[in-house]
Amino acid sequence: MKISEADVLIVPGLFGSCGAHWQTRWQQKLSTASRVEQANWEKPVLDEWVDNLVSAVEKATRPVVIVAHSLGVATTVHAAPRIKPWVKGAFLVACPDCDDSSMVPESVHAFGPLPTAPLGFHARVVASRNDPYCTFERAEQLAKHWQVNFQDAGESGHINVESGQGPWPEGLLSFAHFMKAL
């Protein structure tokens, strides 16, 4: 699938994605990309975040491809039963382990437990071997539960600006391959 044939929805995590974050850079480069905005990036509310994603998906005029990072991944998997008819694929990067309160900030505990049912659409989970918010093994387990592809991103931290992955060119290349498979 070509990017021009899809509505690419960028779904950031906690605090949104700053200007140097790969999600923001991709949004600026991809002609059909738009960001799913949240009312409060610092104090996430599960139902509100899910409803905003569902609304954005329902407004799409082409098949939807989601590009989610961190808490945006948790939002996407919670929304999956409501959005699967419209979603062609989801590129899910650095999911936090919301089920383990020792791994994530208190403000995201309400996003657990993470659903374990199959997502119902094509997706790829991309996980780092040293993500401080989710063990590699847990990310692999989640991908199996969701019945989606899994990609090892090596030692990339939380795959964000703080871990040195600002532009994340390897991710863009992986996303291009992901799109070809749709």
Backbone as a printed PyTorch tensor [residue, N CA C, xyz], in Angstrom:
tensor([[[  0.8390,  -1.1730,   0.0000],
         [  0.0000,   0.0000,   0.0000],
         [  0.8860,   1.2390,   0.0000]],

        [[  0.5040,   2.2220,  -0.7580],
         [  1.2210,   3.4960,  -0.7860],
         [  0.6780,   4.4080,   0.3070]],

        [[  1.5410,   5.2460,   0.8300],
         [  1.1140,   6.1820,   1.8680],
         [ -0.0090,   7.0730,   1.3630]],

        [[  0.0250,   7.4430,   0.0920],
         [ -1.0120,   8.3040,  -0.4740],
         [ -2.3800,   7.6310,  -0.5130]],

        [[ -2.4140,   6.3220,  -0.3180],
         [ -3.6760,   5.5780,  -0.3340],
         [ -4.2610,   5.3790,   1.0650]],

        [[ -3.5890,   5.9120,   2.0790],
         [ -4.0220,   5.6990,   3.4680],
         [ -4.0710,   7.0090,   4.2350]],

        [[ -4.9110,   7.0420,   5.2540],
         [ -4.8570,   8.1120,   6.2470],
         [ -3.9620,   7.5860,   7.3610]],

        [[ -2.7900,   8.1810,   7.5080],
         [ -1.8280,   7.7640,   8.5220],
         [ -2.1060,   8.5750,   9.7870]],

        [[ -2.4880,   7.8760,  10.8490],
         [ -2.7820,   8.5470,  12.1150],
         [ -1.6160,   8.3560,  13.0750]],

        [[ -1.0110,   9.4580,  13.4720],
         [  0.0860,   9.4630,  14.4300],
         [ -0.5340,   9.5120,  15.8240]],

        [[ -0.2080,   8.5020,  16.6530],
         [ -0.7950,   8.4070,  17.9910],
         [  0.3330,   8.4610,  19.0260]],

        [[  0.6410,   9.6700,  19.5250],
         [  1.7170,   9.8150,  20.5130],
         [  1.3340,   9.2430,  21.8800]],

        [[  2.3410,   9.1520,  22.7240],
         [  2.1370,   8.6950,  24.0880],
         [  2.1000,   9.8490,  25.0660]],

        [[  2.3880,   9.5370,  26.3190],
         [  2.3990,  10.5070,  27.3990],
         [  3.2490,  11.7140,  27.0190]],

        [[  2.7430,  12.9060,  27.2520],
         [  3.3770,  14.1930,  26.9530],
         [  3.3810,  14.5360,  25.4670]],

        [[  2.7670,  13.7310,  24.6090],
         [  2.7710,  14.0070,  23.1740],
         [  4.1520,  13.7330,  22.6140]],

        [[  4.4080,  14.1440,  21.4250],
         [  5.7220,  13.9750,  20.7970],
         [  6.2650,  15.3440,  20.4400]],

        [[  7.4020,  15.6870,  21.0300],
         [  7.9950,  17.0050,  20.7920],
         [  8.4530,  17.1350,  19.3340]],

        [[  8.8770,  18.3090,  18.9560],
         [  9.2860,  18.5740,  17.5800],
         [ 10.4400,  17.7280,  17.0940]],

        [[ 11.3030,  17.2750,  17.9950],
         [ 12.4510,  16.4560,  17.6010],
         [ 12.1350,  14.9610,  17.5770]],

        [[ 10.9630,  14.5750,  18.0470],
         [ 10.5630,  13.1580,  18.1110],
         [ 10.3090,  12.6220,  16.7090]],

        [[ 10.6350,  11.3750,  16.4800],
         [ 10.4540,  10.7650,  15.1600],
         [  8.9990,  10.8240,  14.6980]],

        [[  8.0300,  10.7170,  15.6140],
         [  6.6290,  10.7800,  15.1830],
         [  6.3050,  12.1380,  14.5600]],

        [[  6.7750,  13.2000,  15.1770],
         [  6.5150,  14.5400,  14.6500],
         [  7.2110,  14.7250,  13.3090]],

        [[  8.4290,  14.2370,  13.1990],
         [  9.1630,  14.3330,  11.9360],
         [  8.4450,  13.5540,  10.8340]],

        [[  7.9780,  12.3580,  11.1710],
         [  7.2630,  11.5640,  10.1650],
         [  5.9760,  12.2690,   9.7560]],

        [[  5.2630,  12.8220,  10.7210],
         [  4.0130,  13.5360,  10.4190],
         [  4.2740,  14.6580,   9.4210]],

        [[  5.3840,  15.3570,   9.5800],
         [  5.7210,  16.4520,   8.6810],
         [  6.1040,  15.9620,   7.2880]],

        [[  6.6630,  14.7450,   7.2010],
         [  7.1200,  14.2090,   5.9190],
         [  6.0470,  13.4420,   5.1560]],

        [[  5.1520,  12.7990,   5.8670],
         [  4.1540,  11.9450,   5.2160],
         [  2.9270,  12.7720,   4.8510]],

        [[  2.6390,  12.8430,   3.5780],
         [  1.6020,  13.7500,   3.0700],
         [  0.2010,  13.4930,   3.6170]],

        [[ -0.1070,  12.2800,   4.0010],
         [ -1.4620,  11.9730,   4.4710],
         [ -1.5160,  11.7350,   5.9790]],

        [[ -0.4720,  12.1670,   6.6810],
         [ -0.4080,  11.9420,   8.1290],
         [ -1.0510,  13.0760,   8.9090]],

        [[ -1.7000,  12.7030,  10.0060],
         [ -2.2320,  13.6770,  10.9500],
         [ -2.1170,  13.0930,  12.3510]],

        [[ -2.0910,  13.9770,  13.3190],
         [ -1.9060,  13.5740,  14.7180],
         [ -3.2590,  13.4340,  15.4050]],

        [[ -3.3850,  12.3870,  16.2040],
         [ -4.5480,  12.2510,  17.0720],
         [ -4.2430,  13.0640,  18.3240]],

        [[ -4.9630,  14.1430,  18.4930],
         [ -4.7250,  15.0510,  19.6230],
         [ -5.4870,  14.5790,  20.8610]],

        [[ -4.9020,  14.8750,  22.0060],
         [ -5.5340,  14.5710,  23.2850],
         [ -5.7200,  15.8700,  24.0570]],

        [[ -6.7550,  15.9340,  24.8680],
         [ -7.0410,  17.1540,  25.6370],
         [ -5.9520,  17.4290,  26.6580]],

        [[ -5.3880,  16.3750,  27.2470],
         [ -4.3760,  16.5590,  28.2720],
         [ -3.2990,  15.4910,  28.0970]],

        [[ -2.1460,  15.9090,  27.5820],
         [ -1.0410,  14.9680,  27.3340],
         [ -0.3500,  14.5520,  28.6250]],

        [[ -0.4600,  15.3490,  29.6890],
         [  0.2340,  15.0570,  30.9440],
         [ -0.5650,  14.1700,  31.8830]],

        [[ -1.8970,  14.2420,  31.7990],
         [ -2.7610,  13.4530,  32.6900],
         [ -3.7260,  12.6400,  31.8240]],

        [[ -3.2450,  11.5170,  31.2980],
         [ -4.0680,  10.7350,  30.3790],
         [ -5.2530,  10.0600,  31.0740]],

        [[ -6.3670,  10.0560,  30.3710],
         [ -7.5690,   9.3640,  30.8300],
         [ -7.9150,   8.3490,  29.7440]],

        [[ -7.9000,   7.0910,  30.0940],
         [ -8.0600,   6.0120,  29.1220],
         [ -9.2660,   6.2070,  28.2060]],

        [[-10.4440,   6.3770,  28.7670],
         [-11.6500,   6.4880,  27.9340],
         [-11.5830,   7.6850,  26.9810]],

        [[-11.0500,   8.7990,  27.4510],
         [-10.9430,   9.9870,  26.5920],
         [ -9.9450,   9.7480,  25.4610]],

        [[ -8.8040,   9.1580,  25.7870],
         [ -7.7940,   8.9040,  24.7580],
         [ -8.3260,   7.9220,  23.7210]],

        [[ -8.9980,   6.8680,  24.1770],
         [ -9.5600,   5.8960,  23.2450],
         [-10.6390,   6.5460,  22.3850]],

        [[-11.5390,   7.3100,  22.9950],
         [-12.6060,   7.9730,  22.2340],
         [-12.0340,   8.9220,  21.1780]],

        [[-10.9570,   9.6470,  21.4980],
         [-10.3380,  10.5420,  20.5180],
         [ -9.7420,   9.7710,  19.3520]],

        [[ -9.1360,   8.6290,  19.6360],
         [ -8.6060,   7.8060,  18.5520],
         [ -9.7400,   7.2430,  17.7010]],

        [[-10.7720,   6.7310,  18.3290],
         [-11.9190,   6.1890,  17.5820],
         [-12.5250,   7.2740,  16.6980]],

        [[-12.6820,   8.4670,  17.2250],
         [-13.2390,   9.5800,  16.4480],
         [-12.3680,   9.8880,  15.2300]],

        [[-11.0630,   9.9340,  15.4190],
         [-10.1450,  10.2080,  14.2930],
         [-10.2320,   9.1150,  13.2360]],

        [[-10.3230,   7.8690,  13.6730],
         [-10.4410,   6.7510,  12.7270],
         [-11.7510,   6.8550,  11.9500]],

        [[-12.8260,   7.1420,  12.6380],
         [-14.1380,   7.2350,  11.9800],
         [-14.2140,   8.3900,  10.9870]],

        [[-13.4280,   9.4360,  11.1900],
         [-13.4170,  10.5860,  10.2760],
         [-12.5390,  10.3610,   9.0510]],

        [[-11.7480,   9.3180,   9.0700],
         [-10.8320,   9.0510,   7.9520],
         [-11.6030,   8.8120,   6.6640]],

        [[-11.0090,   9.2190,   5.5580],
         [-11.6560,   9.0400,   4.2560],
         [-10.9980,   7.9350,   3.4310]],

        [[ -9.8810,   7.4210,   3.9210],
         [ -9.1660,   6.3150,   3.2730],
         [ -8.9080,   5.2460,   4.3300]],

        [[ -8.4200,   4.0700,   3.9160],
         [ -8.0320,   3.0750,   4.9200],
         [ -7.0350,   3.6910,   5.8940]],

        [[ -7.1180,   3.2940,   7.1560],
         [ -6.3050,   3.8950,   8.2090],
         [ -5.0730,   3.0380,   8.5060]],

        [[ -3.9470,   3.7290,   8.6420],
         [ -2.7230,   3.1160,   9.1500],
         [ -2.3230,   3.9290,  10.3810]],

        [[ -2.1780,   3.2420,  11.4980],
         [ -1.8250,   3.8920,  12.7570],
         [ -0.3310,   3.7600,  13.0020]],

        [[  0.2800,   4.8490,  13.4420],
         [  1.6790,   4.8480,  13.8770],
         [  1.6570,   5.3140,  15.3310]],

        [[  1.7530,   4.3500,  16.2500],
         [  1.6180,   4.6530,  17.6760],
         [  2.9350,   4.4540,  18.4120]],

        [[  3.1560,   5.3040,  19.4020],
         [  4.3380,   5.1900,  20.2590],
         [  3.9070,   5.1890,  21.7210]],

        [[  4.5050,   4.2930,  22.4970],
         [  4.3640,   4.2600,  23.9400],
         [  2.8930,   4.1790,  24.3710]],

        [[  2.4160,   5.1420,  25.1330],
         [  1.0330,   5.0770,  25.6010],
         [  0.0430,   5.1410,  24.4380]],

        [[  0.4870,   5.6410,  23.3000],
         [ -0.3400,   5.5940,  22.0940],
         [ -0.5910,   4.1580,  21.6540]],

        [[  0.3650,   3.2620,  21.9120],
         [  0.1640,   1.8370,  21.6100],
         [ -0.9100,   1.2770,  22.5290]],

        [[ -0.8060,   1.5610,  23.8250],
         [ -1.8210,   1.0850,  24.7690],
         [ -3.2020,   1.6160,  24.3820]],

        [[ -3.2630,   2.8610,  23.9700],
         [ -4.5290,   3.4530,  23.5250],
         [ -5.0680,   2.6920,  22.3190]],

        [[ -4.1990,   2.3960,  21.3810],
         [ -4.6050,   1.6900,  20.1590],
         [ -5.1410,   0.2990,  20.4620]],

        [[ -4.4700,  -0.4460,  21.3200],
         [ -4.9440,  -1.8110,  21.5910],
         [ -6.2420,  -1.8070,  22.3850]],

        [[ -6.4360,  -0.7930,  23.2320],
         [ -7.7260,  -0.6830,  23.9220],
         [ -8.8330,  -0.3260,  22.9290]],

        [[ -8.5030,   0.4580,  21.9190],
         [ -9.4980,   0.8800,  20.9220],
         [ -9.7440,  -0.1710,  19.8470]],

        [[ -8.8860,  -1.1610,  19.7270],
         [ -8.9310,  -2.1240,  18.6170],
         [-10.3090,  -2.6980,  18.3090]],

        [[-11.0750,  -3.1410,  19.2860],
         [-12.3940,  -3.6990,  18.9450],
         [-13.3180,  -2.7020,  18.2490]],

        [[-13.1450,  -1.4230,  18.5400],
         [-14.0110,  -0.3940,  17.9670],
         [-13.5120,   0.1190,  16.6200]],

        [[-12.2250,  -0.0550,  16.3030],
         [-11.6620,   0.5480,  15.0950],
         [-11.2700,  -0.4510,  14.0150]],

        [[-11.3030,  -1.7380,  14.3370],
         [-10.7650,  -2.7170,  13.3890],
         [-11.4120,  -2.7090,  12.0080]],

        [[-12.6830,  -2.3390,  11.8370],
         [-13.2230,  -2.3170,  10.4680],
         [-12.5260,  -1.3200,   9.5430]],

        [[-11.9380,  -0.2530,  10.1000],
         [-11.3290,   0.8030,   9.2970],
         [ -9.8120,   0.7320,   9.2150]],

        [[ -9.1960,  -0.0380,  10.1130],
         [ -7.7370,  -0.0340,  10.2110],
         [ -7.1300,  -1.0880,   9.3010]],

        [[ -6.2890,  -0.6220,   8.4030],
         [ -5.5620,  -1.5160,   7.4920],
         [ -4.3150,  -2.0620,   8.1730]],

        [[ -3.6980,  -1.2530,   9.0490],
         [ -2.5070,  -1.6960,   9.7490],
         [ -2.1260,  -0.7520,  10.8660]],

        [[ -1.2830,  -1.2710,  11.7830],
         [ -0.8050,  -0.4590,  12.8950],
         [  0.6610,  -0.7730,  13.1620]],

        [[  1.4670,   0.2640,  13.2230],
         [  2.8950,   0.1860,  13.5040],
         [  3.0410,   0.6240,  14.9540]],

        [[  3.2710,  -0.3350,  15.8550],
         [  3.1820,  -0.1210,  17.3000],
         [  4.5740,  -0.1410,  17.9330]],

        [[  5.0300,   1.0040,  18.3860],
         [  6.4160,   1.1640,  18.8270],
         [  6.5070,   1.4330,  20.3340]],

        [[  7.2930,   0.6160,  21.0210],
         [  7.6400,   0.8230,  22.4390],
         [  6.4240,   0.8640,  23.3570]],

        [[  5.6390,  -0.1920,  23.3180],
         [  4.4750,  -0.2780,  24.2120],
         [  4.9440,  -0.3330,  25.6640]],

        [[  4.3760,   0.4840,  26.5360],
         [  4.7280,   0.3840,  27.9570],
         [  3.9670,  -0.7840,  28.5870]],

        [[  4.5630,  -1.3950,  29.5860],
         [  3.8980,  -2.4940,  30.2880],
         [  3.0060,  -1.9040,  31.3760]],

        [[  1.8300,  -1.4790,  30.9820],
         [  0.8890,  -0.8410,  31.9080],
         [  0.3970,  -1.8070,  32.9840]],

        [[  0.6400,  -3.1060,  32.8060],
         [  0.2180,  -4.0980,  33.7980],
         [  1.1810,  -4.1700,  34.9790]],

        [[  2.3910,  -3.6770,  34.8070],
         [  3.4150,  -3.7170,  35.8470],
         [  3.6370,  -2.3100,  36.3660]],

        [[  3.0460,  -1.9940,  37.5070],
         [  3.1040,  -0.6290,  38.0320],
         [  4.5220,  -0.1810,  38.3600]],

        [[  5.4530,  -1.1040,  38.4990],
         [  6.8350,  -0.7130,  38.7730],
         [  7.5600,  -0.2530,  37.5060]],

        [[  6.9820,  -0.5210,  36.3300],
         [  7.6280,  -0.1910,  35.0580],
         [  7.2110,   1.1610,  34.4910]],

        [[  6.0520,   1.6510,  34.9040],
         [  5.4990,   2.8510,  34.2610],
         [  5.1130,   3.9130,  35.2960]],

        [[  5.0200,   5.1740,  34.8500],
         [  4.5730,   6.2340,  35.7620],
         [  3.1480,   5.9850,  36.2570]],

        [[  2.8660,   6.4580,  37.4380],
         [  1.5470,   6.2580,  38.0390],
         [  0.4150,   6.7790,  37.1410]],

        [[  0.6870,   7.8450,  36.3970],
         [ -0.3580,   8.4530,  35.5700],
         [ -0.8650,   7.5350,  34.4560]],

        [[ -0.1630,   6.4410,  34.1720],
         [ -0.6200,   5.5390,  33.1070],
         [ -1.1170,   4.1950,  33.6320]],

        [[ -1.1540,   4.0120,  34.9480],
         [ -1.6100,   2.7490,  35.5150],
         [ -3.0160,   2.3780,  35.0570]],

        [[ -3.8720,   3.3720,  34.8430],
         [ -5.2570,   3.1010,  34.4380],
         [ -5.3530,   2.4780,  33.0440]],

        [[ -4.2590,   2.4860,  32.2730],
         [ -4.2710,   1.8810,  30.9380],
         [ -4.0450,   0.3690,  31.0120]],

        [[ -3.7840,  -0.1330,  32.2090],
         [ -3.6900,  -1.5710,  32.4170],
         [ -4.9950,  -2.0660,  33.0000]],

        [[ -5.2920,  -3.3250,  32.8800],
         [ -4.4850,  -4.2930,  32.1460],
         [ -4.6230,  -4.0840,  30.6330]],

        [[ -3.5290,  -4.3800,  29.9440],
         [ -3.5590,  -4.2970,  28.4810],
         [ -4.3880,  -5.4500,  27.9370]],

        [[ -5.2030,  -5.1910,  26.9230],
         [ -5.9710,  -6.2800,  26.3140],
         [ -5.0350,  -7.3580,  25.7530]],

        [[ -5.4980,  -8.5860,  25.7670],
         [ -4.6920,  -9.6850,  25.2260],
         [ -5.3860, -10.3860,  24.0630]],

        [[ -6.5210,  -9.8740,  23.6360],
         [ -7.2250, -10.4660,  22.4920],
         [ -6.5160, -10.0800,  21.1910]],

        [[ -6.6320, -10.9100,  20.1620],
         [ -6.0670, -10.5390,  18.8550],
         [ -6.6310,  -9.1910,  18.4050]],

        [[ -5.7710,  -8.3850,  17.7730],
         [ -6.1880,  -7.0380,  17.3730],
         [ -7.2140,  -7.0450,  16.2450]],

        [[ -7.1010,  -8.0020,  15.3410],
         [ -8.0560,  -8.0580,  14.2420],
         [ -7.6330,  -7.2660,  13.0190]],

        [[ -6.4030,  -6.7550,  13.0230],
         [ -5.8590,  -6.0820,  11.8430],
         [ -4.3560,  -6.3210,  11.8060]],

        [[ -3.7700,  -6.1040,  10.6480],
         [ -2.3370,  -6.3030,  10.4560],
         [ -1.5800,  -5.2960,  11.3270]],

        [[ -0.5700,  -5.7650,  12.0400],
         [  0.2120,  -4.8580,  12.8860],
         [  1.6090,  -5.4110,  13.1080]],

        [[  2.4800,  -4.5200,  13.5490],
         [  3.8460,  -4.8870,  13.9230],
         [  4.1700,  -4.2010,  15.2420]],

        [[  4.6350,  -4.9880,  16.2000],
         [  5.1400,  -4.4550,  17.4600],
         [  6.6510,  -4.3030,  17.3190]],

        [[  7.1490,  -3.1090,  17.5770],
         [  8.5880,  -2.8390,  17.5380],
         [  9.0270,  -2.5950,  18.9790]],

        [[ 10.0030,  -3.3930,  19.4410],
         [ 10.4240,  -3.2970,  20.8370],
         [ 11.9390,  -3.2510,  20.9650]],

        [[ 12.3760,  -2.5100,  21.9530],
         [ 13.7900,  -2.3760,  22.2690],
         [ 14.1620,  -3.3770,  23.3690]],

        [[ 15.3960,  -3.8120,  23.3370],
         [ 15.8790,  -4.7570,  24.3440],
         [ 16.1840,  -4.0870,  25.6870]],

        [[ 16.2340,  -2.7620,  25.7160],
         [ 16.5160,  -2.0650,  26.9720],
         [ 15.5330,  -0.9150,  27.2260]],

        [[ 14.2830,  -1.1340,  26.8750],
         [ 13.2470,  -0.1330,  27.1300],
         [ 12.9720,  -0.1030,  28.6370]],

        [[ 13.0800,   1.0660,  29.2750],
         [ 12.8480,   1.1160,  30.7230],
         [ 11.3860,   0.9170,  31.1220]],

        [[ 10.4650,   0.9580,  30.1490],
         [  9.0460,   0.8580,  30.4690],
         [  8.4140,  -0.4900,  30.1080]],

        [[  9.2040,  -1.3740,  29.5210],
         [  8.6690,  -2.6900,  29.1590],
         [  9.8420,  -3.6140,  28.8470]],

        [[  9.8170,  -4.7890,  29.4320],
         [ 10.8750,  -5.7410,  29.1070],
         [ 10.6710,  -6.2570,  27.6860]],

        [[ 11.7550,  -6.6750,  27.0900],
         [ 11.7140,  -7.2180,  25.7380],
         [ 10.8110,  -8.4570,  25.6950]],

        [[ 10.9280,  -9.2910,  26.7070],
         [ 10.1300, -10.5220,  26.7730],
         [  8.6360, -10.2120,  26.8650]],

        [[  8.2900,  -9.1950,  27.6370],
         [  6.8740,  -8.8140,  27.7640],
         [  6.3480,  -8.2720,  26.4290]],

        [[  7.1350,  -7.4690,  25.7340],
         [  6.7150,  -6.9470,  24.4340],
         [  6.4920,  -8.0920,  23.4500]],

        [[  7.3770,  -9.0600,  23.4780],
         [  7.2450, -10.2300,  22.6060],
         [  5.9720, -11.0130,  22.9410]],

        [[  5.6990, -11.1470,  24.2340],
         [  4.4880, -11.8440,  24.6850],
         [  3.2280, -11.1050,  24.2140]],

        [[  3.2260,  -9.7780,  24.3230],
         [  2.0760,  -8.9910,  23.8760],
         [  1.8330,  -9.1790,  22.3860]],

        [[  2.8910,  -9.1670,  21.5960],
         [  2.7430,  -9.3770,  20.1520],
         [  2.1090, -10.7330,  19.8660]],

        [[  2.4850, -11.7360,  20.6240],
         [  1.8880, -13.0660,  20.4460],
         [  0.4100, -13.0460,  20.8020]],

        [[  0.0730, -12.4170,  21.9220],
         [ -1.3400, -12.3150,  22.3150],
         [ -2.1490, -11.6200,  21.2190]],

        [[ -1.5970, -10.5370,  20.6960],
         [ -2.3100,  -9.7320,  19.7030],
         [ -2.2630, -10.3490,  18.3080]],

        [[ -1.4790, -11.4210,  18.1630],
         [ -1.3200, -12.1410,  16.8930],
         [ -0.8310, -11.2130,  15.7800]],

        [[  0.2730, -10.5180,  16.1070],
         [  0.8730,  -9.5860,  15.1500],
         [  2.3690,  -9.8660,  15.0350]],

        [[  2.9890,  -9.2800,  14.0370],
         [  4.4320,  -9.4390,  13.8300],
         [  5.2130,  -8.7050,  14.9180]],

        [[  6.4230,  -9.1860,  15.1470],
         [  7.2800,  -8.6110,  16.1780],
         [  8.6230,  -8.2430,  15.5770]],

        [[  9.1410,  -7.0730,  15.9410],
         [ 10.4330,  -6.6270,  15.4360],
         [ 11.3470,  -6.2270,  16.5920]],

        [[ 12.5430,  -6.7680,  16.5850],
         [ 13.5830,  -6.4500,  17.5680],
         [ 14.2980,  -5.1770,  17.1190]],

        [[ 14.2070,  -4.1220,  17.9180],
         [ 14.8510,  -2.8460,  17.5870],
         [ 16.2260,  -2.7200,  18.2410]],

        [[ 16.7440,  -3.8180,  18.7750],
         [ 18.0470,  -3.7740,  19.4190],
         [ 17.9920,  -2.9820,  20.7110]],

        [[ 19.1100,  -2.4170,  21.1020],
         [ 19.1640,  -1.6140,  22.3260],
         [ 18.9250,  -0.1520,  21.9640]],

        [[ 17.6570,   0.2130,  21.9450],
         [ 17.2360,   1.5490,  21.4990],
         [ 16.5000,   2.3220,  22.5690]],

        [[ 16.5900,   1.8830,  23.8190],
         [ 15.8800,   2.5730,  24.8920],
         [ 14.3820,   2.5820,  24.6350]],

        [[ 13.7470,   3.7020,  24.9000],
         [ 12.2940,   3.8210,  24.7010],
         [ 11.9610,   4.3210,  23.2880]],

        [[ 12.9370,   4.2810,  22.4230],
         [ 12.7820,   4.6910,  21.0170],
         [ 12.1540,   6.0820,  20.9470]],

        [[ 12.8360,   7.0050,  21.6070],
         [ 12.3890,   8.3910,  21.6390],
         [ 13.6180,   9.3150,  21.6160]],

        [[ 13.3980,  10.5900,  21.7150],
         [ 14.4840,  11.5650,  21.6550],
         [ 15.4940,  11.3220,  22.7830]],

        [[ 14.9890,  11.0760,  23.9880],
         [ 15.8660,  10.8860,  25.1490],
         [ 16.7980,   9.6920,  24.9720]],

        [[ 16.4000,   8.7060,  24.1920],
         [ 17.2500,   7.5210,  23.9820],
         [ 18.0830,   7.6440,  22.7050]],

        [[ 18.1080,   8.8390,  22.1190],
         [ 18.9300,   9.0770,  20.9370],
         [ 18.2780,   8.6970,  19.6260]],

        [[ 16.9640,   8.5040,  19.6460],
         [ 16.2550,   8.0790,  18.4430],
         [ 15.3830,   9.2030,  17.8770]],

        [[ 15.8780,  10.4240,  17.8710],
         [ 15.1040,  11.5520,  17.3380],
         [ 14.5260,  11.2840,  15.9620]],

        [[ 15.3420,  11.2810,  14.9120],
         [ 14.7910,  11.0490,  13.5750],
         [ 14.4650,   9.5750,  13.3070]],

        [[ 15.1580,   8.6520,  13.9600],
         [ 14.9530,   7.2130,  13.8590],
         [ 14.8120,   6.7320,  12.4140]],

        [[ 15.8690,   6.8810,  11.6060],
         [ 15.8110,   6.4590,  10.1990],
         [ 15.5650,   4.9650,  10.0090]],

        [[ 16.0750,   4.1390,  10.9410],
         [ 15.8220,   2.6910,  10.8430],
         [ 14.3300,   2.4020,  10.9630]],

        [[ 13.6620,   3.1700,  11.7970],
         [ 12.2180,   3.0010,  11.9620],
         [ 11.4540,   3.3750,  10.7070]],

        [[ 11.8850,   4.4450,  10.0460],
         [ 11.2180,   4.8770,   8.8160],
         [ 11.3780,   3.8250,   7.7240]],

        [[ 12.5480,   3.2280,   7.6530],
         [ 12.7760,   2.1560,   6.6870],
         [ 11.8910,   0.9510,   7.0070]],

        [[ 11.8020,   0.6000,   8.2840],
         [ 10.9390,  -0.5050,   8.7050],
         [  9.4750,  -0.2060,   8.3850]],

        [[  9.0620,   1.0440,   8.6180],
         [  7.6830,   1.4310,   8.3200],
         [  7.4000,   1.3260,   6.8230]],

        [[  8.3590,   1.6920,   6.0000],
         [  8.1870,   1.5730,   4.5360],
         [  7.9690,   0.1090,   4.1420]],

        [[  8.7290,  -0.7940,   4.7320],
         [  8.5290,  -2.2250,   4.4720],
         [  7.1730,  -2.7050,   4.9830]],

        [[  6.7810,  -2.1840,   6.1340],
         [  5.4740,  -2.5110,   6.7080],
         [  4.3620,  -2.0940,   5.7400]],

        [[  4.4720,  -0.8760,   5.2110],
         [  3.4510,  -0.3760,   4.2740],
         [  3.3720,  -1.2370,   3.0130]],

        [[  4.5200,  -1.6850,   2.5270],
         [  4.5290,  -2.5330,   1.3210],
         [  3.7550,  -3.8260,   1.5480]],

        [[  3.7560,  -4.3140,   2.7790],
         [  3.0890,  -5.5820,   3.0970],
         [  1.5690,  -5.4340,   3.2320]],

        [[  1.0810,  -4.2150,   3.3100],
         [ -0.3670,  -4.0180,   3.4810],
         [ -1.1210,  -4.1520,   2.1820]]])
